[in-house]
Amino acid sequence: MFNKWFGASAAKEFGSQMATLLIQRNAEEQQKQARAKSARKGEKRFEATLSTIEKRIAEFKVKNRLNIYSKAQLGSTFKFALLDNGFEQEDAERLTTWLLLKCG
């Protein structure tokens, strides 16, 4: 029973995957900002990335049941992956809160 409760490897992996998705989008956006004429396109691409993450959250929730421990592990993995890859503290916290609310 405890093994199932504390088994958060799927949640950690999912958090890592979602962070990687945002990190890749951020890297692409930084390259495009040097060439881009409009910040609106960047905002639309960011919204599209969040929409993709929402779809993946829905798929993940169908296959995996998240308890409070696994949600904490998911959020922690996600947040620190963003911080380790250059996201500002405030942005990482805002995105982590958004992710955890969507995982609800």
N, CA and C atoms as a LAMMPS dump frame, in Angstrom:
ITEM: TIMESTEP
0
ITEM: NUMBER OF ATOMS
312
ITEM: BOX BOUNDS ff ff ff
-5.0000000000000000e+02 5.0000000000000000e+02
-5.0000000000000000e+02 5.0000000000000000e+02
-5.0000000000000000e+02 5.0000000000000000e+02
ITEM: ATOMS id mol type element x y z
1 1 1 N 0.819 -1.191 0
2 1 2 C 0 0 0
3 1 3 C 0.867 1.261 0
4 2 1 N 1.878 1.298 0.894
5 2 2 C 2.731 2.475 0.955
6 2 3 C 3.55 2.63 -0.311
7 3 1 N 3.919 1.514 -0.907
8 3 2 C 4.687 1.582 -2.148
9 3 3 C 3.877 2.272 -3.237
10 4 1 N 2.584 1.977 -3.293
11 4 2 C 1.727 2.609 -4.279
12 4 3 C 1.556 4.103 -3.97
13 5 1 N 1.418 4.434 -2.698
14 5 2 C 1.228 5.817 -2.284
15 5 3 C 2.452 6.673 -2.598
16 6 1 N 3.616 6.148 -2.284
17 6 2 C 4.84 6.916 -2.484
18 6 3 C 5.482 6.676 -3.854
19 7 1 N 4.875 5.883 -4.673
20 7 2 C 5.399 5.644 -6.013
21 7 3 C 5.044 6.798 -6.931
22 8 1 N 5.942 7.748 -7.036
23 8 2 C 5.667 8.958 -7.81
24 8 3 C 6.537 9.058 -9.053
25 9 1 N 7.085 7.952 -9.496
26 9 2 C 7.995 8.018 -10.645
27 9 3 C 7.28 8.481 -11.913
28 10 1 N 6.031 8.055 -12.113
29 10 2 C 5.29 8.493 -13.297
30 10 3 C 5.027 9.993 -13.235
31 11 1 N 4.709 10.492 -12.056
32 11 2 C 4.453 11.926 -11.891
33 11 3 C 5.732 12.732 -12.12
34 12 1 N 6.843 12.242 -11.609
35 12 2 C 8.125 12.93 -11.811
36 12 3 C 8.479 12.969 -13.296
37 13 1 N 8.312 11.847 -13.964
38 13 2 C 8.616 11.772 -15.394
39 13 3 C 7.727 12.728 -16.182
40 14 1 N 6.447 12.777 -15.822
41 14 2 C 5.519 13.681 -16.498
42 14 3 C 5.911 15.134 -16.262
43 15 1 N 6.266 15.481 -15.032
44 15 2 C 6.716 16.841 -14.737
45 15 3 C 7.941 17.214 -15.537
46 16 1 N 8.848 16.282 -15.661
47 16 2 C 10.057 16.506 -16.437
48 16 3 C 9.734 16.713 -17.918
49 17 1 N 8.822 15.921 -18.446
50 17 2 C 8.437 16.043 -19.85
51 17 3 C 7.768 17.392 -20.138
52 18 1 N 6.908 17.838 -19.224
53 18 2 C 6.22 19.11 -19.429
54 18 3 C 7.198 20.279 -19.319
55 19 1 N 8.156 20.167 -18.415
56 19 2 C 9.182 21.203 -18.308
57 19 3 C 10.027 21.247 -19.575
58 20 1 N 10.379 20.095 -20.097
59 20 2 C 11.169 20.029 -21.333
60 20 3 C 10.426 20.692 -22.479
61 21 1 N 9.126 20.488 -22.534
62 21 2 C 8.312 21.115 -23.578
63 21 3 C 8.397 22.645 -23.479
64 22 1 N 8.272 23.174 -22.276
65 22 2 C 8.37 24.623 -22.091
66 22 3 C 9.785 25.135 -22.326
67 23 1 N 10.766 24.381 -21.917
68 23 2 C 12.165 24.788 -22.103
69 23 3 C 12.489 24.871 -23.59
70 24 1 N 12.042 23.88 -24.353
71 24 2 C 12.277 23.902 -25.797
72 24 3 C 11.579 25.084 -26.446
73 25 1 N 10.333 25.349 -26.021
74 25 2 C 9.597 26.476 -26.574
75 25 3 C 10.3 27.785 -26.236
76 26 1 N 10.819 27.885 -25.023
77 26 2 C 11.517 29.098 -24.599
78 26 3 C 12.79 29.304 -25.421
79 27 1 N 13.531 28.237 -25.658
80 27 2 C 14.758 28.348 -26.458
81 27 3 C 14.434 28.773 -27.891
82 28 1 N 13.401 28.187 -28.458
83 28 2 C 12.987 28.559 -29.818
84 28 3 C 12.54 30.008 -29.86
85 29 1 N 11.81 30.424 -28.825
86 29 2 C 11.301 31.792 -28.766
87 29 3 C 12.437 32.802 -28.67
88 30 1 N 13.454 32.491 -27.917
89 30 2 C 14.589 33.4 -27.804
90 30 3 C 15.294 33.557 -29.14
91 31 1 N 15.395 32.481 -29.909
92 31 2 C 16.009 32.566 -31.229
93 31 3 C 15.144 33.395 -32.175
94 32 1 N 13.836 33.208 -32.079
95 32 2 C 12.929 33.924 -32.972
96 32 3 C 12.805 35.391 -32.599
97 33 1 N 12.962 35.727 -31.317
98 33 2 C 12.859 37.128 -30.907
99 33 3 C 13.954 37.968 -31.534
100 34 1 N 15.077 37.387 -31.78
101 34 2 C 16.155 38.12 -32.432
102 34 3 C 15.766 38.484 -33.864
103 35 1 N 14.903 37.67 -34.462
104 35 2 C 14.493 37.884 -35.845
105 35 3 C 13.064 38.402 -35.967
106 36 1 N 12.25 38.171 -34.946
107 36 2 C 10.813 38.457 -35.049
108 36 3 C 10.512 39.953 -35.04
109 37 1 N 9.417 40.275 -35.685
110 37 2 C 8.974 41.657 -35.742
111 37 3 C 7.861 41.93 -34.738
112 38 1 N 7.269 40.869 -34.21
113 38 2 C 6.102 41.044 -33.36
114 38 3 C 6.148 40.118 -32.157
115 39 1 N 5.79 40.672 -31.014
116 39 2 C 5.727 39.86 -29.795
117 39 3 C 4.419 39.088 -29.732
118 40 1 N 3.435 39.49 -30.516
119 40 2 C 2.138 38.809 -30.512
120 40 3 C 2.257 37.353 -30.956
121 41 1 N 3.094 37.101 -31.933
122 41 2 C 3.29 35.73 -32.398
123 41 3 C 3.883 34.876 -31.288
124 42 1 N 4.787 35.452 -30.522
125 42 2 C 5.388 34.741 -29.404
126 42 3 C 4.355 34.377 -28.353
127 43 1 N 3.439 35.305 -28.091
128 43 2 C 2.372 35.037 -27.132
129 43 3 C 1.455 33.928 -27.63
130 44 1 N 1.161 33.941 -28.91
131 44 2 C 0.298 32.89 -29.477
132 44 3 C 0.981 31.534 -29.415
133 45 1 N 2.276 31.508 -29.68
134 45 2 C 3.008 30.241 -29.588
135 45 3 C 3.056 29.741 -28.15
136 46 1 N 3.195 30.665 -27.192
137 46 2 C 3.194 30.283 -25.779
138 46 3 C 1.834 29.71 -25.388
139 47 1 N 0.76 30.357 -25.827
140 47 2 C -0.593 29.845 -25.54
141 47 3 C -0.803 28.481 -26.182
142 48 1 N -0.27 28.276 -27.365
143 48 2 C -0.385 26.975 -28.024
144 48 3 C 0.367 25.902 -27.236
145 49 1 N 1.51 26.265 -26.678
146 49 2 C 2.277 25.326 -25.853
147 49 3 C 1.494 24.961 -24.601
148 50 1 N 0.885 25.954 -23.963
149 50 2 C 0.077 25.674 -22.776
150 50 3 C -1.125 24.811 -23.116
151 51 1 N -1.7 25.03 -24.269
152 51 2 C -2.82 24.196 -24.71
153 51 3 C -2.376 22.748 -24.913
154 52 1 N -1.202 22.571 -25.483
155 52 2 C -0.647 21.224 -25.663
156 52 3 C -0.423 20.557 -24.318
157 53 1 N 0.094 21.309 -23.372
158 53 2 C 0.326 20.758 -22.034
159 53 3 C -0.997 20.37 -21.39
160 54 1 N -2.033 21.19 -21.556
161 54 2 C -3.344 20.86 -20.994
162 54 3 C -3.869 19.543 -21.553
163 55 1 N -3.687 19.335 -22.843
164 55 2 C -4.126 18.07 -23.455
165 55 3 C -3.359 16.89 -22.878
166 56 1 N -2.068 17.068 -22.695
167 56 2 C -1.251 15.987 -22.131
168 56 3 C -1.605 15.718 -20.676
169 57 1 N -1.984 16.763 -19.947
170 57 2 C -2.423 16.583 -18.562
171 57 3 C -3.682 15.716 -18.533
172 58 1 N -4.62 16.019 -19.421
173 58 2 C -5.859 15.233 -19.471
174 58 3 C -5.565 13.767 -19.766
175 59 1 N -4.663 13.52 -20.7
176 59 2 C -4.282 12.137 -21.03
177 59 3 C -3.595 11.466 -19.841
178 60 1 N -2.714 12.202 -19.165
179 60 2 C -1.99 11.655 -18.023
180 60 3 C -2.944 11.311 -16.885
181 61 1 N -3.922 12.18 -16.64
182 61 2 C -4.863 11.951 -15.548
183 61 3 C -5.745 10.723 -15.78
184 62 1 N -5.986 10.385 -17.026
185 62 2 C -6.781 9.192 -17.327
186 62 3 C -6.034 7.927 -16.9
187 63 1 N -4.732 7.92 -17.113
188 63 2 C -3.922 6.729 -16.837
189 63 3 C -3.337 6.695 -15.435
190 64 1 N -3.204 7.851 -14.787
191 64 2 C -2.523 7.93 -13.497
192 64 3 C -3.355 8.7 -12.489
193 65 1 N -3.45 8.141 -11.314
194 65 2 C -4.141 8.833 -10.237
195 65 3 C -3.097 9.544 -9.385
196 66 1 N -3.299 10.841 -9.212
197 66 2 C -2.342 11.643 -8.454
198 66 3 C -2.835 11.849 -7.03
199 67 1 N -1.991 11.518 -6.073
200 67 2 C -2.282 11.856 -4.684
201 67 3 C -1.454 13.089 -4.33
202 68 1 N -1.552 13.536 -3.11
203 68 2 C -0.865 14.776 -2.726
204 68 3 C 0.654 14.642 -2.848
205 69 1 N 1.177 13.47 -2.529
206 69 2 C 2.627 13.261 -2.621
207 69 3 C 3.09 13.286 -4.081
208 70 1 N 2.37 12.59 -4.955
209 70 2 C 2.783 12.555 -6.357
210 70 3 C 2.615 13.924 -7.019
211 71 1 N 1.6 14.707 -6.601
212 71 2 C 1.455 16.065 -7.126
213 71 3 C 2.64 16.932 -6.69
214 72 1 N 3.045 16.768 -5.444
215 72 2 C 4.19 17.534 -4.949
216 72 3 C 5.459 17.165 -5.713
217 73 1 N 5.645 15.89 -5.987
218 73 2 C 6.818 15.451 -6.739
219 73 3 C 6.773 15.967 -8.176
220 74 1 N 5.596 15.936 -8.789
221 74 2 C 5.424 16.451 -10.146
222 74 3 C 5.767 17.933 -10.18
223 75 1 N 5.193 18.701 -9.252
224 75 2 C 5.441 20.138 -9.213
225 75 3 C 6.893 20.48 -8.946
226 76 1 N 7.503 19.756 -8.036
227 76 2 C 8.899 20.001 -7.697
228 76 3 C 9.811 19.72 -8.885
229 77 1 N 9.6 18.598 -9.535
230 77 2 C 10.407 18.243 -10.709
231 77 3 C 10.247 19.289 -11.808
232 78 1 N 9.009 19.691 -12.054
233 78 2 C 8.702 20.676 -13.081
234 78 3 C 9.374 22.015 -12.771
235 79 1 N 9.167 22.508 -11.559
236 79 2 C 9.686 23.82 -11.172
237 79 3 C 11.21 23.876 -11.231
238 80 1 N 11.862 22.873 -10.674
239 80 2 C 13.319 22.936 -10.632
240 80 3 C 13.947 22.691 -11.998
241 81 1 N 13.265 21.973 -12.869
242 81 2 C 13.761 21.841 -14.243
243 81 3 C 13.71 23.196 -14.942
244 82 1 N 12.631 23.947 -14.713
245 82 2 C 12.538 25.286 -15.307
246 82 3 C 13.614 26.207 -14.749
247 83 1 N 13.782 26.187 -13.431
248 83 2 C 14.787 27.048 -12.808
249 83 3 C 16.203 26.706 -13.275
250 84 1 N 16.47 25.416 -13.411
251 84 2 C 17.797 24.982 -13.854
252 84 3 C 18.086 25.379 -15.295
253 85 1 N 17.036 25.688 -16.047
254 85 2 C 17.219 26.033 -17.454
255 85 3 C 16.939 27.506 -17.741
256 86 1 N 17.117 28.347 -16.736
257 86 2 C 17.114 29.776 -16.98
258 86 3 C 15.81 30.521 -16.8
259 87 1 N 14.757 29.877 -16.361
260 87 2 C 13.513 30.592 -16.119
261 87 3 C 13.657 31.413 -14.838
262 88 1 N 13.022 32.558 -14.804
263 88 2 C 13.01 33.387 -13.605
264 88 3 C 12.189 32.689 -12.522
265 89 1 N 12.519 32.955 -11.265
266 89 2 C 11.835 32.336 -10.122
267 89 3 C 10.327 32.578 -10.192
268 90 1 N 9.931 33.802 -10.454
269 90 2 C 8.517 34.158 -10.496
270 90 3 C 7.784 33.41 -11.609
271 91 1 N 8.405 33.329 -12.778
272 91 2 C 7.784 32.616 -13.901
273 91 3 C 7.67 31.133 -13.612
274 92 1 N 8.714 30.55 -13.032
275 92 2 C 8.688 29.124 -12.702
276 92 3 C 7.589 28.824 -11.682
277 93 1 N 7.453 29.676 -10.689
278 93 2 C 6.415 29.472 -9.68
279 93 3 C 5.019 29.626 -10.275
280 94 1 N 4.847 30.626 -11.133
281 94 2 C 3.54 30.854 -11.767
282 94 3 C 3.158 29.673 -12.655
283 95 1 N 4.101 29.19 -13.436
284 95 2 C 3.824 28.055 -14.314
285 95 3 C 3.597 26.767 -13.523
286 96 1 N 4.317 26.594 -12.433
287 96 2 C 4.134 25.409 -11.596
288 96 3 C 2.751 25.429 -10.95
289 97 1 N 2.336 26.58 -10.462
290 97 2 C 1 26.702 -9.865
291 97 3 C -0.056 26.398 -10.909
292 98 1 N 0.118 26.932 -12.103
293 98 2 C -0.836 26.675 -13.194
294 98 3 C -0.905 25.175 -13.48
295 99 1 N 0.256 24.53 -13.59
296 99 2 C 0.294 23.1 -13.89
297 99 3 C -0.42 22.285 -12.816
298 100 1 N -0.133 22.587 -11.564
299 100 2 C -0.734 21.828 -10.467
300 100 3 C -2.241 22.058 -10.383
301 101 1 N -2.689 23.263 -10.677
302 101 2 C -4.136 23.508 -10.69
303 101 3 C -4.816 22.733 -11.816
304 102 1 N -4.158 22.63 -12.937
305 102 2 C -4.72 21.869 -14.056
306 102 3 C -4.744 20.372 -13.752
307 103 1 N -3.75 19.92 -12.965
308 103 2 C -3.703 18.502 -12.59
309 103 3 C -4.744 18.159 -11.538
310 104 1 N -5.193 19.195 -10.814
311 104 2 C -6.181 19.119 -9.75
312 104 3 C -6.684 17.811 -9.464
